[in-house]
Amino acid sequence: MTTNLKSEEPRSMSTATPTRAPHNDVPTGHKDQGKVGGGLFDPKQLLKSFPDAIRKLDPRVMVKSPVMFVVEIGSVLTTILAVKDPGDWFGWAIAGWLWLTTVFANLAEAVAEGRGKAQADTLRKAKTDTVARRLSTDGRTEERVPGTDLKIGDLVVCEAGDVIPGDGDVVEGVASVDESAITGESAPVIRESGGDRSAVTGGTKVLSDRVVIKITTKPGETFIDRMINLVEGAARQKTPNEVALNILLASLTIVFLLAVVTLQPFAKYAGAEQSMIVLAALLVCLIPTTIGALLSAIGIAGMDRLVQRNVLAMSGRAVEAAGDVSTLLLDKTGTITLGNRQASEFVPVRGTTEAEVADAAQLSSLADETPEGRSIVVLAKEKYGLRERHQGELTDAEWIAFTAQTRMSGVDVDGRKIRKGAAGSVVAWVKERGGSVSEDAQALTDRISQAGGTPLLVALEDAEGARVLGVIHLKDVVKEGMRERFEELRRMGIKTVMITGDNPLTAKAIAEEAGVDDFLAEATPEDKMALIKREQAGGKLVAMTGDGTNDAPALAQADVGVAMNTGTSAAKEAGNMVDLDSNPTKLIEIVEIGKQLLITRGALTTFSIANDVAKYFAIIPAMFAVVYPGLDKLNIMDLSSPKSAILSAVIFNALIIIALVPLALKGVQYKPTSADRMLRRNLGIYGLGGLIAPFIGIKLIDLIISLIPGIG
């Protein structure tokens, strides 16, 4: 049973419906545009990435990864020692494989970055040098200026065929815009002034009509510029989890470094002094090189998976937060329901006719720019034959526009005050003016709410006083499969809360039908903010979607705020992700991608550490078996010789990085389940696998090496 969290309302009617159909699973977007290759072993991918891998050998780059920096130092040291003794094949072999270990690690990161660079090249093609038609301050004259000369606050005119010169908001007019350069979707979208579909992006093209746009960004800081920087990785910084894991890996590296340094005095005392080459090989094999090599690639690939789904994450921190989310706030309209809530009928109270209700509803909705408000005007015209009027026709009228705070719209004209809106707001308005609400009106409201519809009251104040004329019935439909999706989230330990501007009865009916855990009815933007803060105070991470300016504070407060690309500039600035397809349902996919990223990182860390334990049994017995015969009992792999054992371990250490790169890029398979069950599963697969794989791999490599004359 769902419960009403609070009784104040957000955008009861302000959630804009998508202007085109959203993608289903993985949108085309930039998924296939400019992509170099799908995996590590694609020849074109390797060809483009290999030079980058070599350039990353620069110590100033390598030092960012403490583990791999130690490997590079070991590579340099063994190379110097091999040069001093050119006849020592063992030294050259160790040096060569240590360098390959370093290059393979860089290659993994370069391949992951290569995907982003391919997408960035596609985006650069959308950037063109445009000439803007800037309006003068009085709005009467135009001047042509380069798009790079535009400043925040400038007004520019764009007509059919023009490329929009910069990011901004439409302040006048309505136009069809081609945004395929950004979203990859060829279907045009509507951009118009007022409401939540006013934001336009520089580089997109106006297909019809004329609009005046107010520039909101500086040249070089447009949405496309930010996208290019983000997908290229130029703006990528280490996330808190990566920093914490790097500290752990650095600590383990220091521990093993001290162990190797102190090992030599003991070896001398025992009469089994080891060469620096062997000690370097031992150190590289013991430190967690596998996860150290793949850590950056995992993070980059996680953001790349979002880009493939047309979601732009402003930082890796946002992707990680998505994986840790425990509360999802989902707008009812367009997310849980189809989002096309439309007026279906006008129901009069006793003593009033349908025609009277229709006339008053139409007049009071002329100042309501929401889809629901427009549907009321259309229904009055189509069903009751009322000519669609315009605000300009009623010169003496005072219009009251719909807002999320008042939850009402209306008009004062000819001595009459007409209001239409959410039941609670209209009832309060009637009572403030000394009127009363009939039991008939309350009964109609309850009946529509219990049926899962949304009732809007229409009221009038004239010489006879303030009274309710009737009820408008709005209908919406829950999307197919939502109950199953919410059940998956519940198994993942995620609480779902439906946010709606509907009254509690309507909200309860839809919440029960959809299967959400809770709902917030009649919620204002302030209520959203209060709910987010309350959840965060309880130690929970919160994710939400939004598209309007009134959503901006809550999007900024949420740990994961996904702004719709069709929304306002304020919403996109406030969120830490932007969905280019403007599909609110995608929030669930974003959470799954975040969890997959964290699980992949944890699984490969487990595998890497387990790997090190197994390699211990290969190298230590080989180093000291001569002076301590008892150590032969630890030589459970029965390796052919000490040198073969050490070289086999080093080779395996390098090859396992290459073998795991596809998994790092694709991510560990994720299934919705509890955290405990997922932990047990991954410990079983990657912990046990990390112990077993080296025994098999090192033994096979040793068998091959032993067949080489002069080595085995």
C-alpha positions in Angstrom: 0.0 0.0 0.0 1.4 3.4 -1.0 1.3 6.3 1.3 1.0 10.0 0.6 4.3 11.6 1.7 3.0 15.2 1.6 0.1 17.1 0.2 1.4 20.0 -1.8 1.8 19.9 -5.6 4.5 20.4 -8.2 3.8 20.8 -11.8 0.3 19.4 -11.8 0.1 20.3 -15.4 3.5 21.6 -16.4 5.3 18.4 -17.3 5.8 18.7 -21.0 5.3 15.6 -23.1 8.0 14.6 -25.5 7.8 16.1 -29.0 8.9 12.9 -30.5 8.9 9.3 -29.6 11.7 8.3 -27.3 14.0 5.5 -28.1 13.4 2.1 -26.6 16.6 0.6 -25.4 19.8 1.9 -26.9 19.1 4.9 -29.0 20.9 5.3 -32.3 22.2 8.7 -31.3 26.0 8.7 -31.7 26.3 5.0 -31.0 27.4 4.2 -34.5 28.5 7.6 -35.7 32.2 7.9 -36.2 32.9 4.8 -34.1 36.2 3.3 -34.7 35.5 -0.2 -33.6 33.5 -2.2 -31.2 36.3 -4.0 -29.3 40.0 -4.1 -28.4 40.9 -6.6 -31.2 39.4 -4.5 -34.0 42.4 -3.7 -36.2 41.3 -0.1 -36.9 40.8 0.5 -33.2 44.3 -0.8 -32.4 45.8 1.2 -35.2 44.4 4.5 -33.9 45.0 3.7 -30.2 48.5 2.3 -30.3 50.3 5.6 -30.9 48.4 7.1 -28.0 49.5 4.1 -25.8 53.1 4.8 -26.7 52.7 8.6 -25.9 51.3 7.7 -22.5 54.7 6.2 -21.6 55.7 9.7 -20.6 56.5 9.5 -16.9 54.4 12.6 -16.3 51.4 10.7 -17.5 52.3 7.4 -15.9 52.7 8.9 -12.4 48.9 9.4 -12.3 48.6 5.7 -11.8 51.0 4.7 -9.0 50.9 1.0 -9.7 51.8 1.3 -13.4 54.4 4.0 -12.6 56.2 1.4 -10.5 55.9 -1.1 -13.4 57.5 1.5 -15.8 60.3 2.1 -13.3 60.9 -1.7 -13.2 60.9 -1.7 -17.0 63.6 1.0 -17.2 65.7 -0.7 -14.5 65.6 -4.1 -16.1 66.4 -2.6 -19.5 69.5 -0.9 -18.1 70.6 -4.1 -16.5 70.0 -6.1 -19.7 72.0 -3.6 -21.7 74.9 -4.0 -19.3 74.8 -7.8 -19.8 73.7 -8.2 -23.5 74.2 -12.0 -23.4 71.6 -12.6 -20.7 68.5 -13.6 -22.6 66.6 -13.8 -19.3 67.2 -10.1 -18.6 66.0 -9.1 -22.1 62.9 -11.3 -21.8 61.9 -9.8 -18.5 62.6 -6.3 -19.6 60.6 -6.8 -22.8 57.5 -8.3 -21.1 57.6 -5.5 -18.4 57.5 -2.9 -21.2 54.6 -4.8 -22.8 52.8 -4.8 -19.5 53.0 -1.0 -19.4 52.0 -0.6 -23.0 49.1 -3.0 -22.6 47.8 -0.9 -19.7 48.1 2.3 -21.7 46.5 0.6 -24.7 43.4 -0.4 -22.6 43.0 3.3 -21.6 43.7 4.5 -25.2 41.1 2.2 -26.7 38.5 3.4 -24.2 39.4 7.0 -24.9 39.4 6.3 -28.7 35.7 5.7 -28.7 35.1 9.1 -27.1 37.4 10.8 -29.6 35.5 9.2 -32.5 32.3 10.6 -31.1 33.9 14.0 -30.5 35.0 14.1 -34.2 31.3 13.6 -35.2 30.3 16.4 -32.9 32.9 18.8 -34.3 31.3 18.4 -37.7 28.2 20.0 -36.1 30.2 23.1 -35.2 30.1 25.6 -38.0 31.2 29.2 -38.3 27.9 31.0 -38.3 26.8 34.6 -38.9 24.2 35.7 -36.4 21.5 38.2 -36.9 21.7 40.1 -33.7 18.9 42.4 -32.7 19.6 45.9 -31.3 18.6 46.8 -27.8 15.3 48.3 -29.0 14.6 45.1 -31.0 13.9 47.0 -34.2 17.1 46.6 -36.2 19.3 43.7 -37.1 23.1 43.5 -37.5 25.1 40.6 -38.9 27.9 39.5 -36.6 30.1 36.4 -36.3 28.6 33.8 -33.9 31.8 34.0 -31.9 31.1 37.7 -31.1 27.8 36.9 -29.3 27.6 37.6 -25.6 25.2 36.3 -22.9 21.9 38.2 -23.1 22.1 39.0 -26.8 19.0 38.5 -28.8 19.3 36.8 -32.2 16.8 36.1 -35.0 16.7 32.7 -36.6 14.5 31.7 -39.6 14.0 28.6 -41.6 17.3 27.3 -42.9 19.4 29.2 -40.3 21.9 27.4 -38.1 21.4 28.5 -34.5 24.6 30.4 -33.6 24.7 29.6 -29.8 22.9 28.1 -26.9 19.9 30.0 -25.7 16.2 30.1 -24.9 13.4 31.0 -27.3 11.8 34.2 -26.1 9.5 34.8 -29.1 7.9 32.5 -31.6 7.8 28.8 -32.3 9.8 26.7 -34.8 10.6 23.2 -35.9 14.3 22.5 -35.2 16.6 19.7 -36.6 18.7 18.5 -33.6 20.2 15.4 -35.3 23.7 16.8 -34.9 23.3 16.5 -31.2 20.9 13.6 -30.7 21.3 11.5 -33.8 17.5 11.5 -34.2 16.4 12.8 -37.6 12.8 13.7 -36.5 12.5 17.5 -35.9 11.4 18.9 -32.5 9.3 21.9 -31.6 11.0 24.8 -29.8 8.8 27.6 -28.5 8.8 30.5 -26.0 7.3 30.0 -22.6 7.1 26.6 -20.9 9.7 23.9 -20.8 10.6 23.5 -24.4 12.3 26.8 -25.0 16.0 25.7 -24.9 17.9 25.5 -28.2 21.4 24.4 -28.8 24.1 26.0 -31.0 24.8 24.1 -34.2 21.2 22.9 -34.6 19.2 24.0 -37.6 15.8 25.8 -37.8 13.6 24.1 -40.3 10.5 26.3 -40.3 9.1 29.6 -39.0 10.9 32.3 -37.1 12.2 32.6 -33.5 14.0 35.1 -31.4 16.6 33.5 -29.1 18.3 34.9 -26.0 21.9 33.7 -25.8 22.7 32.1 -22.5 26.4 30.9 -23.0 29.7 32.3 -24.0 31.4 31.3 -27.2 33.5 28.1 -26.6 31.3 27.1 -23.7 28.3 25.9 -25.7 26.6 22.5 -25.1 28.5 21.0 -28.1 31.8 22.3 -26.7 31.0 20.7 -23.4 30.0 17.5 -25.0 33.3 17.3 -27.0 35.4 17.9 -23.9 33.5 15.3 -21.9 33.4 12.5 -24.5 37.1 13.1 -25.3 37.9 12.8 -21.6 39.6 16.2 -21.5 37.4 17.2 -18.6 37.5 13.8 -16.9 38.7 13.8 -13.4 39.2 10.9 -11.0 36.0 10.1 -9.1 36.0 9.6 -5.3 35.8 5.8 -5.6 38.7 5.9 -8.1 40.8 8.1 -5.7 40.0 5.7 -2.8 40.9 2.7 -4.8 44.1 4.3 -6.0 45.0 5.0 -2.4 44.4 1.3 -1.6 46.5 0.1 -4.6 49.3 2.6 -3.8 49.3 1.2 -0.2 49.5 -2.4 -1.4 52.3 -1.3 -3.8 54.3 0.2 -0.9 53.8 -2.9 1.2 55.1 -5.2 -1.5 57.9 -2.8 -2.4 59.1 -2.9 1.2 58.7 -6.7 1.2 60.9 -7.0 -1.9 63.5 -4.6 -0.6 63.8 -6.5 2.7 63.9 -9.8 0.9 67.4 -9.3 -0.5 69.2 -9.2 2.9 67.5 -12.4 3.9 68.4 -14.0 0.5 72.0 -13.0 1.0 72.1 -14.5 4.5 70.6 -17.7 3.1 73.2 -17.8 0.3 70.6 -17.3 -2.4 71.2 -13.7 -3.4 68.8 -12.6 -6.1 69.5 -10.4 -9.1 67.8 -7.0 -9.5 66.0 -8.3 -12.5 64.4 -11.1 -10.5 63.4 -8.7 -7.7 61.9 -6.3 -10.2 59.9 -9.2 -11.8 58.8 -10.3 -8.3 57.6 -6.8 -7.4 55.6 -6.3 -10.7 54.0 -9.7 -10.3 53.0 -9.1 -6.6 51.6 -5.6 -6.9 47.9 -5.3 -8.2 48.9 -4.5 -11.8 45.7 -5.9 -13.4 43.3 -3.5 -11.8 45.9 -0.7 -11.8 46.1 -1.2 -15.6 42.3 -1.3 -16.2 41.1 1.2 -13.6 41.0 4.2 -16.0 39.5 2.2 -18.9 36.7 1.0 -16.6 35.7 4.6 -15.7 36.0 5.9 -19.3 34.0 2.9 -20.6 31.2 3.5 -18.1 30.7 7.1 -19.4 31.0 5.8 -22.9 28.1 3.3 -22.3 26.0 6.3 -21.2 27.0 8.3 -24.3 25.9 5.3 -26.5 22.5 5.7 -24.9 22.5 9.4 -25.7 23.0 10.4 -22.0 25.8 13.0 -21.4 27.3 12.7 -17.9 29.0 15.9 -16.7 31.4 13.9 -14.5 32.4 10.4 -13.5 31.2 11.3 -10.0 27.6 11.4 -11.4 27.9 7.9 -13.0 29.3 6.5 -9.7 26.5 8.2 -7.7 24.0 6.5 -10.0 25.4 3.2 -9.1 24.9 3.9 -5.4 21.4 5.4 -5.7 18.9 4.1 -3.1 15.9 6.4 -3.9 14.5 7.2 -7.3 12.1 10.2 -7.7 10.1 9.7 -10.9 7.7 12.2 -12.4 4.4 10.5 -13.1 3.7 12.2 -16.4 5.9 10.9 -19.2 7.9 8.5 -16.9 5.4 6.2 -15.3 2.5 7.1 -17.5 2.5 7.7 -21.2 2.6 11.5 -20.6 -0.3 12.4 -22.9 -2.8 13.3 -20.2 -5.6 14.9 -22.1 -9.0 16.4 -21.2 -11.7 13.8 -22.0 -14.9 15.3 -20.7 -16.5 18.3 -18.9 -18.7 17.2 -16.0 -21.1 19.9 -14.7 -22.4 20.1 -11.1 -26.1 20.3 -10.6 -27.7 23.4 -11.9 -25.0 23.9 -14.6 -24.8 22.7 -18.2 -21.9 21.1 -20.0 -21.8 24.0 -22.4 -21.3 26.5 -19.5 -18.5 24.4 -18.1 -16.8 24.0 -21.5 -17.0 27.8 -22.2 -15.5 28.7 -18.8 -12.9 25.9 -19.1 -11.8 27.1 -22.5 -11.5 30.8 -21.4 -9.6 30.0 -18.3 -7.2 27.7 -20.2 -6.1 30.3 -22.8 -3.4 31.4 -20.4 -2.3 27.8 -19.6 0.6 26.8 -21.9 0.8 23.2 -20.6 -0.2 20.3 -22.9 -3.1 19.6 -20.6 -4.3 23.3 -20.8 -4.2 23.2 -24.6 -6.1 19.9 -24.6 -8.9 21.6 -22.7 -9.1 24.3 -25.4 -9.1 21.6 -28.2 -11.8 19.5 -26.4 -14.1 22.5 -26.0 -13.7 23.3 -29.7 -14.1 19.7 -31.1 -16.8 18.4 -28.8 -18.9 21.5 -28.1 -18.3 23.5 -31.2 -16.7 26.5 -29.3 -14.5 28.6 -31.6 -11.0 28.7 -30.3 -10.4 32.2 -29.0 -7.2 34.0 -28.5 -6.0 36.3 -25.7 -5.7 39.2 -28.1 -9.4 39.1 -28.9 -10.4 40.0 -25.3 -8.7 43.4 -24.9 -10.1 44.2 -21.5 -9.3 40.8 -20.0 -6.7 40.2 -17.3 -5.1 36.9 -17.8 -3.8 34.7 -14.9 -1.2 32.3 -16.3 -0.7 28.8 -14.9 2.2 28.3 -12.5 3.5 25.4 -10.4 3.0 27.5 -7.3 -0.7 28.6 -7.8 -1.7 25.4 -9.8 -4.4 27.6 -11.4 -5.0 29.6 -14.6 -7.8 31.9 -15.4 -9.2 35.2 -16.7 -11.0 38.3 -15.3 -13.3 39.6 -18.0 -16.7 41.4 -18.2 -17.1 41.5 -14.5 -16.5 37.7 -14.1 -13.5 35.9 -12.6 -13.0 32.4 -14.0 -10.5 30.0 -12.6 -9.5 26.4 -13.5 -6.9 24.2 -11.8 -6.1 21.6 -9.2 -9.0 20.8 -6.9 -7.3 22.1 -3.7 -6.3 25.4 -5.2 -9.7 26.1 -6.8 -11.5 25.2 -3.6 -9.3 27.5 -1.6 -9.9 30.3 -4.1 -13.7 29.9 -3.9 -13.7 29.9 -0.1 -11.5 33.0 0.0 -14.2 34.8 -1.9 -16.9 33.7 0.4 -18.3 30.9 -1.7 -18.8 27.3 -0.9 -18.2 24.0 -2.6 -21.2 21.7 -3.1 -21.1 18.1 -2.1 -21.9 17.3 -5.8 -18.5 18.8 -6.8 -16.7 16.9 -4.2 -18.4 13.6 -5.2 -17.4 14.2 -8.9 -13.9 14.9 -7.9 -13.6 11.8 -5.8 -15.2 9.6 -8.5 -12.7 10.8 -11.2 -9.7 10.4 -8.8 -10.7 6.9 -7.7 -10.9 5.9 -11.4 -7.2 7.0 -11.8 -8.1 10.2 -13.6 -7.1 13.7 -12.7 -10.0 16.1 -11.8 -9.6 19.9 -12.4 -12.2 22.2 -11.0 -13.7 25.1 -13.0 -15.0 28.0 -10.8 -16.7 31.3 -11.5 -17.2 34.4 -9.4 -19.9 36.9 -10.7 -22.8 38.8 -9.2 -24.2 35.6 -7.8 -20.9 34.9 -5.8 -18.1 32.4 -6.1 -19.0 28.8 -7.0 -17.7 25.6 -8.7 -19.3 25.1 -12.2 -18.0 21.6 -12.9 -15.0 19.3 -13.2 -12.6 18.6 -16.1 -11.6 14.9 -16.4 -8.0 14.3 -17.5 -7.0 10.8 -18.4 -3.5 9.2 -18.5 -2.3 5.6 -18.9 0.5 3.7 -17.1 3.2 2.5 -19.4 3.3 -1.2 -20.1 5.9 -3.1 -18.1 6.5 -0.5 -15.5 5.3 -2.8 -12.6 8.0 -5.3 -13.6 10.7 -2.6 -13.8 9.8 -1.4 -10.3 9.9 -4.9 -9.0 13.5 -5.2 -10.4 14.5 -2.0 -8.7 13.0 -3.3 -5.4 15.1 -6.4 -5.7 18.1 -4.1 -6.1 17.2 -2.3 -2.8 16.1 0.9 -4.5 13.0 2.7 -3.3 10.8 4.4 -5.9 8.8 7.5 -5.3 6.3 8.8 -7.8 6.1 12.6 -7.9 2.8 14.0 -9.2 0.8 17.1 -9.2 -2.4 15.0 -8.8 -4.5 14.9 -5.7 -3.8 12.1 -3.2 -6.7 9.9 -4.4 -5.6 10.0 -8.1 -1.9 9.6 -7.1 -2.7 6.6 -4.9 -4.7 4.8 -7.7 -1.9 5.3 -10.2 0.8 4.4 -7.7 -0.9 1.1 -6.9 -1.4 0.3 -10.6 2.3 1.1 -11.4 3.7 -0.7 -8.3 5.8 2.2 -6.9 6.9 2.1 -3.3 5.6 5.5 -2.4 4.2 8.7 -3.9 4.3 12.4 -3.3 1.0 14.0 -4.2 0.2 17.6 -4.9 3.9 18.4 -4.6 5.3 21.8 -5.3 9.0 22.3 -6.4 9.7 23.1 -2.8 8.2 19.8 -1.7 10.5 18.0 -4.1 13.5 19.7 -2.6 12.3 18.9 0.9 11.9 15.2 0.1 15.3 15.0 -1.5 16.9 16.6 1.6 15.0 14.3 3.9 16.2 11.2 2.0 19.8 12.5 1.9 19.6 13.2 5.7 18.9 9.5 6.1 22.1 8.6 4.3 20.5 7.8 1.0 21.6 8.9 -2.5 18.7 10.3 -4.6 18.2 10.5 -8.4 15.6 12.4 -10.2 14.7 13.8 -13.7 13.4 17.2 -14.6 13.0 19.6 -17.6 11.6 22.9 -16.3 13.2 25.9 -14.6 11.2 25.1 -11.5 13.0 21.7 -11.4 16.5 23.3 -11.4 16.9 23.6 -7.6 15.9 20.0 -7.0 18.1 18.8 -9.9 21.1 20.6 -8.4 20.3 19.1 -4.9 19.9 15.5 -6.1 22.9 13.3 -6.2 22.0 12.3 -9.8 20.0 15.0 -11.6 19.1 14.0 -15.2 17.9 17.0 -17.2 15.9 16.5 -20.4 17.5 18.0 -23.5 14.0 19.4 -24.5 14.0 21.3 -21.2 15.1 24.8 -20.2 18.7 25.9 -20.1 18.4 26.4 -16.3 17.4 22.7 -15.9 20.4 21.5 -18.0 22.8 23.7 -16.1 21.5 22.4 -12.8 21.6 18.7 -13.6 24.8 16.6 -13.7 23.5 14.5 -16.6 21.5 15.4 -19.8 19.4 12.9 -21.7 19.6 13.9 -25.3 16.5 11.8 -26.1 14.4 13.5 -23.3 13.1 10.2 -22.2 12.5 10.3 -18.4 12.2 6.5 -18.2 15.9 6.3 -19.0 16.7 7.2 -15.4 16.3 3.5 -14.6 18.9 2.5 -17.3 21.3 5.1 -15.9 21.1 3.6 -12.5 21.8 0.1 -14.0 24.8 1.5 -15.9 26.1 3.1 -12.7 25.8 -0.2 -10.8 27.4 -2.1 -13.6 30.4 0.3 -13.4 30.9 -0.2 -9.7 30.4 -3.9 -9.9 32.9 -4.2 -12.8 35.5 -2.2 -10.8 34.9 -4.3 -7.7 35.0 -7.6 -9.6 38.3 -6.8 -11.4 39.8 -5.6 -8.1 38.9 -8.9 -6.5 40.3 -10.8 -9.5 43.6 -8.8 -9.4 44.3 -9.3 -5.7 43.4 -13.0 -5.9 45.8 -13.2 -8.9 48.6 -11.8 -6.8 48.1 -14.5 -4.2 48.4 -17.2 -6.9 51.5 -15.7 -8.5 53.2 -15.8 -5.1 53.1 -19.6 -5.3 54.9 -19.5 -8.6 57.8 -17.1 -7.9 58.7 -17.5 -4.2 59.4 -21.3 -4.4 61.4 -20.8 -7.6 63.6 -18.1 -6.0 64.5 -20.1 -2.8 63.9 -23.7 -3.5 67.6 -24.3 -4.0 68.6 -23.2 -0.4 65.3 -24.2 1.2 64.3 -27.5 -0.3 61.1 -27.5 1.9 59.8 -24.7 -0.4 59.4 -27.3 -3.1 56.1 -28.2 -1.4 54.8 -24.8 -2.5 55.8 -25.5 -6.1 52.4 -27.0 -6.6 52.5 -26.2 -10.4 55.7 -28.2 -10.8 57.3 -25.5 -12.9 60.3 -26.6 -14.9 63.0 -24.2 -13.6 63.3 -21.0 -11.5 63.9 -18.8 -14.5 61.0 -20.3 -16.4 58.7 -19.9 -13.4 59.6 -16.2 -13.0 59.3 -15.5 -16.8 56.0 -17.4 -17.0 54.5 -15.3 -14.2 55.7 -12.0 -15.8 54.2 -13.1 -19.2 50.9 -14.1 -17.6 50.8 -10.8 -15.8 51.0 -9.0 -19.1 48.6 -11.2 -21.1 45.9 -11.2 -18.4 45.6 -7.4 -18.9 44.8 -7.8 -22.6 42.5 -10.7 -21.9 40.4 -8.6 -19.4 40.2 -5.4 -21.5 37.0 -6.5 -23.3 35.4 -7.2 -19.9 36.5 -3.8 -18.6 35.1 -2.0 -21.6 31.8 -4.0 -21.8 31.3 -4.3 -18.1 30.5 -7.2 -15.9 27.0 -8.7 -16.7 24.5 -7.1 -14.3 21.3 -8.7 -13.1 18.9 -6.9 -10.7 19.4 -8.6 -7.3 20.3 -7.8 -3.7 23.8 -6.4 -2.9 24.6 -9.5 -0.7 23.7 -11.9 -3.4 25.7 -9.9 -6.0 28.7 -9.9 -3.6 28.6 -13.6 -3.1 28.3 -14.2 -6.9 31.2 -12.0 -7.8 33.4 -13.4 -5.0 32.7 -16.8 -6.4 33.4 -16.0 -10.0 36.1 -13.4 -9.8 37.7 -14.2 -6.5 37.9 -18.0 -7.2 38.6 -17.3 -10.8 41.5 -15.0 -9.9 43.0 -17.8 -7.8 42.6 -20.5 -10.4 43.5 -18.6 -13.7 47.2 -18.0 -12.8 47.8 -21.6 -11.9 46.5 -22.7 -15.3 47.9 -19.8 -17.3 51.4 -19.9 -15.7 51.6 -23.6 -16.1 50.7 -23.5 -19.8 53.2 -20.7 -20.5 55.9 -22.7 -18.5 55.2 -25.7 -20.7 55.7 -23.6 -23.8 58.9 -21.9 -22.5 60.4 -25.3 -21.4 60.2 -26.4 -25.1 62.5 -23.6 -26.2 66.1 -24.8 -26.4 68.5 -23.3 -23.9 65.7 -22.0 -21.7 63.7 -25.0 -20.2 
